[in-house]
Amino acid sequence: MKNSFLNSLTPKEPKFFPLLKQMADVMLVASDLIIECLEKGDHETAIEYKKKIKEQESIGDKLSNKIFDELNTTFITPFDREDIHHLASRLDDVIDRINSSVKRIVLYNPKRIPQSAVDLAKEIRNGSVCIGKAVDELDVLKKSSKKIKEYCKELHDIENKADDIYEHFLIDLFENEKDANEVIKLKEIMSELEKATDVAEQVGKIIQTIIVKYA
């Protein structure tokens, strides 16, 4: 009874949930853009998409900074400050990885974009959709954690699939690409795309930590 009474007097701070959701939305937009960039495949188009993705990356930075500012000025937070901070940081990292990928595409200007790059980008998008759904569930986590657990598992499965795509790409690259410069260029681009899926899975692990504490 005592805890319930104190909880009723505790001011709720729901502002973090919409900010996190906005970050997930930015991630989704950026992932759509990197898919389009890779599918079109030419250098001039990549330059234009680099600008568009950079805009999204800047929005993500502003949102993450807003969350950090709110953490410093908010007395009561819905979850541990450290968990909210880590979650916002990892969301920002996924967006940063997408931005870093398109920068490499423009910088290295490979002769071809392999289908596996598009496939990896689509897994980034799948992860972004999954993260968006998971973030939507955070404000009702204490009532039910079933859906959010499923989304975290899905993020793990997406990362495993991305690993398989990357490994098969490397096998094909070293067996069939004779131009050493192209090997380096394509490996760098694909590595950065794959790292985006790694960070997306880390988002799921942070959410799982929150589940353990609060569900």
N, C-alpha and C positions, 0 to 999 in steps of 0.2 A: 504493500500500500504506500509505503514511504516513497519508493522509487517512482511509482505511478504519479503520486502527488507532485514530486519534484519535476518529473517529465512534463506535467501539464503546465508548469510555470516556466519551463525552458523555452526561450524563443527559437523557433525553427528557422533555419537558413537554407532554403531550397535553391538559392541562386546558383550554387555550384553545378547542379544537375543540368540546367539549360546551357551553361557555359561549356560543360563537357560534351553535351550533345552537339553544340555548334562546332566544336573541334572535330567530332566524328563526321559531321556533315562536310566540313572542309576536306577531310581525308578522302571522303567518297568522291567529291568533285575532282580532286587531284588525281585519284586513281582512274577515273574516267578519261581524264585528259592524257595521261601517260599511255593508256591503251590506244587512243586515237592517234597519238603521236607515232607510236610504234607501227600501227597498221598502215599509216600513210607512207612512212619510211624514207621520205626525202629530206635533204638537209635544210632547205629553206623552210619547210613546214615545221621541222623540229625547232628551229629558231623561234618561230611564233609560239609554239607550245611551251617552250622554255619560259617565255614571258608570262604566259597564262598561269603556268604552274608556280612560278615565282610569286605571282600575286596571291595565290592561295596559301603559299608558304608564309607570306607576310601576315596574312589574316590569322593563320594558326599561331604565329609568334605573338600577335597582339592578344589573342584569346588566352594563351598560356600565361602571359604576363599579367593579364587581368585576374586570372585565377590566383596567381601567386600574391598579387596585391590584396585580394580579398582574404586570403589565408592570413595575411599579416594584420588585418583590421577586424576580422570576425571573431567574436568571443566564443560562440558555439558553432561547431561544424558537424555535418551529418555523419562523417567518418573521421578517423584519425587524420590530422593535417598531413602527416607524412605520406599516408596512402593516397590522399587527393593530389598531393604534390607529385608523387611518383606516377600516378595515372596520367595527369596532365602532361608530364614530361615525356612519357612514352608515346602518348598520342601525337605530340609535337614531333617526336623522333621519326614516326612513320611518315609524316608529311615531309620532313627533312630528307628522308631516304628517297622518296619519290622525286623531290626536287634535285637531289644529287644525281639520280639516275638520268634525268633529262639533260642535266648539265654535261654528263659524260657522253651522252649521245651526240650533243652538239659539238663538244670539244674534240672527240675522236673521229666523228664523221665516218663510220664504218661503211664499207662498200655495200653491205647488205644487212638487213635486220632479220634474224632468224625467227621462225614461227615460235620457237620456245620462249623468246623474249615476250611476245604477245601473250603466250600462255602464262608466263610468270606474272605479267601485269594483271591478267584476269584473276589470278589468285590473290593479288594484292587487293583488287576490288572486292572479291569474295570476303576477304578478311575485314575490309572496311565496312561492308554491309553487316557482317556479324558483330563487329564492335559497336556499330550504331544501335543494333538491337539490344546488346548487352547493357550499354549505357542507359537506354530507355528503361531498363528494369531496375536500375540502381535505387530509385526513390521508393520502390516497393519491395526491396530486397528482404527487409525484416518480416514481411508477410509471407513471401514465397521466393525460394531461390532456385526452383526447379528449372525454369527457362534459362536463367542466367548461367547455370551449370552446363546446360546443353550448349550454349553459345561458346563457352570457354573450351569445351571439348572440340567443338567444330573448328575453333581457331587452331587448336593443336593438329587436327587432321589436315587443315589447309596448309600449315607449315610443313608437314610431312610430304604432302603432295608437291609443294614447291621444291623441296629438297630433291625429290625424284626427278622433277623437270630439269633442275640445274645439273644434277649428276649425269643424266642422259645427254644433256647438251654438251658437257665437258668431254664425254666419251666421243661423241660425234665430231666435236671441234678438233680434238687432237688427232683423230684418225683421218679426217678429210680436209682440213684447212691447211694449205701449204704455205700461205703467206704469214710469216711470223708476226708482222705488224698487226694483221687482222686478228690473229689469235689473241694478242694482248688487248686490243681494243674491245673485242666481243666479250672476252672473259671479264674485263673490268665492268662493263655495262651490266652483264648478267649477274655478276657478283653483287652489285649494288641493288638490283631488283630483288634478288633472293634475300638480302639483308632486311629489306622492308618487311618481308613476311616473317622473318625472325622476330623483329621488333613488335609486329602485330601479335604474335604469340605471347610475347612478354606482357602486353596489355592484358591478355587473358589471365596470365599468372598473377598479376597484381589484383585483378578482380577476384580471383579465387582466394587470395589472401584476405580480401575484404569480406568475402562470404564466410570464411572460417571465423572471423571476428564478430560478425554481426548477424548472420542468418540464424 
